[in-house]
Amino acid sequence: MSITAELARVAAATPDAPALLDRDRELTFRQLLAEVRRIAGVLAAHGVPRGARVAVPAERHWSTVAGALGVLHAGAAYLPVSPGDPPDRLRSTLTTAGAVAVLARDATLAALAPALRGLDVAPLSVDGHAAGSTPVVSPDDLAYLMFTSGSTGVPKGVLVPHRAVLTAGAALRERYGITHRDRVLNLTPLIWDTSGEEIYPTLFGGAAVVCDDRTADASMATLLAVVADRGVTVVNLATALWNELVDHLVTTGEPLPASLRLVVMGGEEARARTVRLWSERVPEHVRLINAYGQTETVMVTHAADIGGRVGRALRDTDDVPIGHALPHVEEILAPREGGAAELSVAGPTVAWGYHHRPDLTAERFAPERAGRAYRTGDLVRTRPDGSLSFIGRADRQLKVRGVRVEPAEVERAMTACPGVTTATVFAVDGEHPTLIGVYLPSATDPATPADVVRALEASLPRTMLPHHVHARSSLPLTATGKVDVAALRAAFTPRAPAPVEDDAHDVLTHVETAYREVLDAEVDTDSSYFELGGDSLIAVRLLTRLHQRVGVRLGVRDVFEHPTPRLLAKLVEARVSG
């Protein structure tokens, strides 16, 4: 059975149930299946062969979900790409993957034109008319090719077959208790594996996927408003964003929307104190699940219910469990020092490997009695009940605010900047993990931090940009001549947040103080939000602080378009007076 064959089974059982809900269109399962078949016909009419890679721009819109499913029904594999990436990076992704077409809305295709120029890739619109027959798809056919950050400085394309998605989707439908009564928010862009958790278990369970473009650029208050407006019952949040949700609930006293019954979070280590704060404030009927998995093992391999009494019992120093393996997963533990073990995962959801990377595939994937096993590189500890806790990485790969980042890829981009001799990248723990880039300027025509930031913005997606970039006259070295990352990390340990300012201060002072608190940096009236390391997740926290201080609700786009305290304060004053 293929993914769309499973969709057809659900559509036959509940043809008129809602399947895909957007602000401008709502599709029943019958209508969604018809749309999927029409899109597959568009691809067939343009001669897209079985097994070909078709790029699908990741947007928070119903056509992205329908487009990906249409690619699958055509016997092709979808390649999720981010329309906001620099054109050169998009062009490289399409070329590396061997994409033969890009399927998108007409407006998106127009925006992608610079990236498609000079490539032998057919731009196809989901608005096209269907024609032609589609092949029978096997569970062993490729479903998608998804790129993750690469350990050698080159992104890795993970090859995932239909069978893996079917198995993981069915397991999560059961684990999350998805039924036809649920509405699940598609918050995560298609370029991330977590989007599969929001789409496939939902459709397989006869529930509705909710798309809403307001979630692409919203404060936590707006996100909760979307949940309430759309009657969302399940949300899946990166751990960093869930931290922001807890902070919002604690500081505002606002209850969760009444429709919400399940919150899933994951992507990086959760802190016991934050879990306890959640469990003390959120009713027990709202489940909180800590989910663990990798793109290479498809969606989720381990999960733990950590809300309610479990969360209230946690002490600040406790590890937060990632739980037991799902039924289809075989966990393999290789003992390490101090009671830790390196986790490998085997079973039917393990990916085929990395696209055109046989060396790295051989290094990370290996045959096992349960099929192929993937070496996660994560260190875990077994708890008394047999569940696992995550305790760190065995290699340099980082998880920063829910996104996997390979320092080598960022270092490579930094070193390529004019005026940079060498660079190193590392993460510093704090209230929020922070990615730091440190470099040695060239002796002649040295680059400034602002120069490096501008160069990185043109070559890397925003999720991989360092939050702070610093120039140094020298880098500390170990006895073996390697950069002493531990010494650098100690030098850049965050300072304590600045004290909260008195309510008598003016708007500009409140904005500057909020900047200092969330960016942990020296700030003046014309400091640039981006040069200080700001990103969309930090912006959510900034907006929460501003709302607490001055009572004005702003959006992430407002911060991006008014990036200095002076400009943002003027906007706040205008909103107050308006």
N, C-alpha and C positions, 0 to 999 in steps of 0.2 A: 504493500500500500504506500502511496505517496502522501505528501502533506495535503495537497488539494483533493485527493481522494477521501481523506479524512474529513476535510471541509464539506465535501459533497455528501458524506454520510450524515453529518450533523444537519446540513440543509434539508435533507430528505426527511429527517425526524422532526425538525422545527423550522419549516420554511419561512414562517412569518414572524419569527422572533427577531429582535434587533441584534445586528451583528457588528456594525461599524457606524459610530455616531460622530458627526462633526458639527461644527456650528452652521455650516452651509448645506449639509446633506446627511440624511440618515438612511442606511441600507439594511434591509432584512437579510437573513442568510440566503434566501432565494435570490435577492437582488445582488448581493455580494458575489455569489457564485456566477451569476450571469455576467457581471463586470469582469471577473477574473477570466472567464472564458473569452470574453470580447478582447481583452488585452492580449491574451495568448494568441488570438487570431491576428491581431495587429503585428505581432512579432513574426508569426508564421508567414504572413503576407510579405514581409520584408526579407524573408529567407534566413531568419535567425535559426541556426541548426541546433539540434539537441546537444546539450553539454556546453554550449557557448556561454560566455560571461556577458551579462547585461548590467550596466551600471544603473542604479536607482538612487537619485538624490534624496538624502535623508531630511525630510521636512515633517513638521507636526501637522499632517494633513491626511485625510482619508485616502487620497490618491497614492500616497507612499505605501501604505499597507496593501491596498488593492494592486498596485503596480508590482510589488515584490511577489505577491501570490500569483499574479498573472505570468510573471517570468517563470515561476516554478511550474505552472500548468503547461507552459510551452515547452517544457523539457530542458530549459536553460537554467543557469544558476545566476542569482543576483549578486551584484557587487555594490554594497552600500557606500556612497561617497558623500562628503560634506560639501554642499554648495559654497560655503563660506571660506573654504581653504584657498590658499594662494593658487593661481592658475598653474604655475609650474608644478606644484605638488599634485594637483588633480591630474594633470597631464601624465606625470610619472606613475601615479596609481593606475590609471587606465591602461597605460602602455605595459606596465609590469604584469597586470592581470590578464592582458590580452583581450580586453573588452571589445566586442564587436558593435555595441549599440549603447546608447544612453536613453532611458525611458523616463519621461518626466512631463509635467505640465508645460504648456507652451511658454509661460512666463519664466519658468525655471530654466528651460532650454536656452532662452535668449540670454539669461544671466551667465550661463555656462559657456557661451560662445568662445570667449578667449581661451578657455582650457581645452576646447575641442579643436581649435584651429591647428591645422597641420597633421591631425591624426586621422587614421582610417577607421573612424568610429561613426556609425550612423545615428544622428539625433532623431529619436522617435518620440512622438507625443502620445500620452495616454488618451488624448482626445481623438485619436485617429479612428478610422472605421475598421472593423474586423473583417478578415477574409482568410481562407486557407485552413487546413486541418492541423491538429496538434498531435504530437506523439503520445504513446502510453509511457508514463513515467514510473520508474522502478524505485523502491526504497534505497537501492544502492547507487542511485544517481546523485550527483553533486547538487546540493541545495543553495549554498552560498559560499562566497569567498570574502572573508572579513579580515581587514588588516589591523594588526596590533603593533605596538612599538617594538623595535628589534634590538636584540642584545648586542649586535655588532654595529649599531648605528643605522641599520637599514630596516624599514618596517617589514614585518612578517605577515604573509597572507595565509590565514588558517582556512583549510578546506573542510567543509562540514557537509555530510550527506543527509538525505531525507531521513534515513533510519534514525540518526542521532537526534534530529529535531522531534520526530514522532515520539521517540522513547522519553526524552526529557520533558516534552510538553505534556504527555500523559501522566508522568510521575508528579509534575508540579500541579497539574489539575487536581490530583488526589491530595497532595500535601497541603495545598492552599485551600482545599475545599471549594473549588470553583463550581458554581451551578448556573443555570439559566437566569437566576435572579441577580447575578452580579453585573456590575459595570466597572471595568478596569481601565484606569487612566494610562494612556500611552504617553508617558512623560519623557522616556529616554529615546534619543534619536536612533535611527536604524543602524548607524555605524557602530553602536555598542551592543555587545552580546546581551546586556540586560533587557534590551527591547524585545528580545525573543520571549523573556519571561512574561512580558505584558501582553504579547500578541497570541502566541500559540496555545498555552494552557487555557486562555480565555475562549478562543474560538473552538478548541476541542471540547470545552465544557458547555458549549451552547450559550455562552455569555457574550456581552457586548464590549468591544474595544472603543474607548472614548478618546477622540483626538480633539485638541483645543489649542490653537496657536497662541493663546494668552500665556500658556505655561513656558513659552520660549523666552520670555523677557518679563518676568514677574517677580514681585516681592513675595515673601511667605504668606502675607495676608491675601494676596491675589490668588496664589496657589490654593489656599484653603477655600477661597470664594469659588474657584472653578470646581473643586470637589463638591461643595454644597450645591452650586447651581446645576451641575450635571448629575447629581445623585450618585457620585462615585462611591463604590464600596471597597475597592482595593487600590492601594498605591504602592509603588516600588521606588524607593529613594536611595540614592547614594548615601553612604554613611555620613559624609560631610553635610549633605542637605538635610538628613534626618537630625543631625546635631542642631542645625538652624531651626528646625521645627520645634525641637524640645526647648531651645532658648526662647523662641517666640511664645510658646505655651506658658513657660515659667514667668516671663516678664510681663505678658499682657493679661494672663488669667483667662484667655479666650478658650472655650471648649472646642474640641474637634467637631467637624460637621457630623450630624446625627446619622448620616448614611454610611459612614466609614466603619468597616468591621475588621479590616486587616491592613496592617502596614508591614511591608517587607523592606528590609534595608540590608546593604552589603556593599562590598567594594574595597573596604579597608577595615582595620580593627576598630571595634566599638569599645568605648570606655565604660567601665562598670558604673561610675558615678552618674553618667548621663542616662544609662539604662534605668538606674534606680530613680532618678528624677522623673523620667517618663512614667515608670510603674506606680509612683506615688500620686501622679496627677491624672492619669488616663484610666477610664473605667476598664475593668477586667474583660468585658465582652469584646473590646478592641484588641485583637491579637497582634503581637509584635514578633516577627520572625527575623532572625539573623541568618542570612543566606550566604553561602560560600560556593564559589566555582570559578572557572576560567573559560575564556573563549575556546580554548583547546579541548575542554571537556563538556562544553555546551550548557550554557545557562547556570544550573545549580547542581552540585553534587552532595552537599551537606546542608542541613538546616536545623535551627534550634528555636523553639518557642521560648522567648526570654522576658515576656511581659508579666504582669500580675505578681503573684507571690515569688516567682523565680527572680524577677528583677529587684523586688524590694529586699530580698535576702542578700544581694550582692554587696560586698565591701569594696571600698575604693581600690584596694590592691588586687582584687580578684581578676582573673582572666574571664572574659565573656565567651561562653561556648559558641562554636560554630555548629555543634550538634552531631547527630549521627548521619551516616551515609544514606542516601535515598536507596530504595530497593534495587535499582539497576546497577548500582555502583559497587565496585570492589576497591576498598582502600588498602594500600600497601605501605607499610611504615618501615623506613630504614633508620635504625637507632642512631642517634647522635649524642654528643656530650650533654651532661646535665639533665638527663631524662627526656630530652627532646627527640623528635624523629622527623625525617624528611618524608613528606607525603607524596606518594604517587597514586594515580587513579586509573583504574581499568574498567572496561565494560563497553556496552554498545554506543555510548554517547561520546567516546573519544574520537576526536577528529582524525582525518586521514594523515594529517601532517601539514607541513608548510609548503606553499606553492613555490616550485623551482628552488627549493632549499633542501636537497637530500642530506647534506652534512648536518644541518641543524635538526632535521627530522630524525635522523639516526641518533642524535645526542639526546633529544627530549622524549622521543617515542620509542617504545620497545615492546616486543611480543610478550604476552603473558597468557596464563591459562584461561583468563576471562576475555581474551582478545588483545587489543593493543592497550598499552599502559602509557600514561603521560606523567612525566616527572614534573611536579608543580614547582619545585624549588622553594616551597613553603615549609617552615618548621612548625610542628604542632606538638601538643602534649595531650596524652590520654587522661581523661577525667575519671573519677571513681565509678561513674555510671557507664563508662565505655564510650562516651561522646568525646569530641575533640575540642581543644582550644587552639587558636592560632597564636603563635608567639613570635613570628618574625620571618624574614626572608633568608634563604641560604645563599643567594647571590645578590647582585647589586640592583636588581629590578625593584622599582619603587611603586607604591600605591599612594598617590597624593590626591586627596579629596575625591576618592572614588575612581580615579583614572590611573591605569597602569602606564608608567613612564619608564623607559630605559634611559638612564643618564647618558649612555654612549651616543644615543641619537641626538640629544640636545647638545652634548659637548661637540659633536661633529659639526652641528649647525653653528655653534658659537665660534669654533675655530675657523670656520669658513668666512667669518665676518672680516672685512678689511680692517687692519689695525689691531688684530688679535693674534698673539703668539701661541698661547695654549689656554685651555679652559678645563674646569672641572665642575661637576654638577652633583648636588647632594640634597637630601631632605633634612629639615630640622623639625623635631617634634615640638608641639606647643598646643594651644587650644585648638588650632588647626594646623596640620602638617604643611610646611612651607618649602617650596622648591627654590634653592639658592643656586645661582650661577656665578662663579668666580673666575676671572681671567687675568692673564698677564698682557698688558698693552704692548704693542710693538714699540721698539726704540724710536723708529721714525714714523711720523703721522699716526700716533696712537689713537685708538678708538675710545670714545667716552662711553659710559654706560648707556646714555641715550642713543648713541650710534648703534650699539649692540642690540638694544631693545627693538629699534626700528628694523634692523636686518632680520632679527628672529621673527618679527610679526609678518614679514614677507615670505618666510620660508617654512614656518611651523604652524600647525593648528593652535588655536588659543589654549586648548587644554594642556599643551606641552610647554607653554612659555614659562620660564622661571618667574616666580613672584618677585624676586629681588635679583638684580645683577650688580656685581661689585668688581671694581678694578683693584688689583694689588700689585705692589712692586715685587713681591716674591711669594711663592707658595711653600708651605711647610712640607718636608719630605720625611719619609720613614727611613730606617737604616738600610733598606733595600733599594732606596731611590725612588719609591712610588710616592705620589701625593698623599700626605697624611690627612685623609678625609675626617678622621676623628678629631684632629686638632682644629681643622676648619669648622667643623660642626660646633665644637665648643665655643669658638670665637664668635659664632653667629647665633648663639642661643638667644631666643627672644627675651626682651626685657619685660618686666611686669607692666600690665596695661596702665595707662595714665588714669588718675582718679576722675570720677564723674564730675562734671562742672556744675556749678550752682545754676538754678533755673533763671537767675537774674541776668545771666550773660546773654548777649545778643545772638541772632541766628548764625552769623558767621562763626562765632566762637563755638556754638554747638556743633556745627558742621566740622570744624577743624578737630574738635575733640573726638567726634565719632570716627573721623579718618584715623587719628592716632590709635584709637582703641582697636579697630579692626585690622589696620595695616601694620601696626607695631613699628612705626617709623617716625622720624622727625618730619613735621608737616608745617608748611606755611601757606599763606592764602593762595598762592599760585602753583602749589605742588601738583604734579600730574598723577592722577589715580593709577594710570597704567604703568608709569615709570616707577611708582612705589610698590608695584607687584599686585595690583588689583585685578580680579577676574570676576566672572559672573556669580560664583558662589560667595565670594567676599562681599560683593555688592548686595546680595540678599541680606547679609548680616548688617551691613551699613544702613540699609533702608529700615531694618527693624529698629536700630539704635536711633535713627532720626525720627521715626514715628513716635518712639517713646519720649524723645526730648521736645519735639515741637509739634507733634500731633498731625503731621502731614504725611499722606501716603504717596510715595513715588514709585516708579518702576525702574528696573535695571537699565532700560534704554535711557532714562533720564540721567543716570550716573555716567553712562558712556558718552552721551552728548554734552554733558556739563562736567568734565572730568577734574576740575579744580575746586577747592573749597569756595573760592570767590564766586565762580559761575554757578555752582550748585546752591549756594546760599541765596543768590539772586532769584533762582527758580523757586526755592522754598518761600521766599518773601512774596513772590508773585502769586503763588498758590494760596498763601495765607490771606493776602489782601483781596484775591479774587473770590 
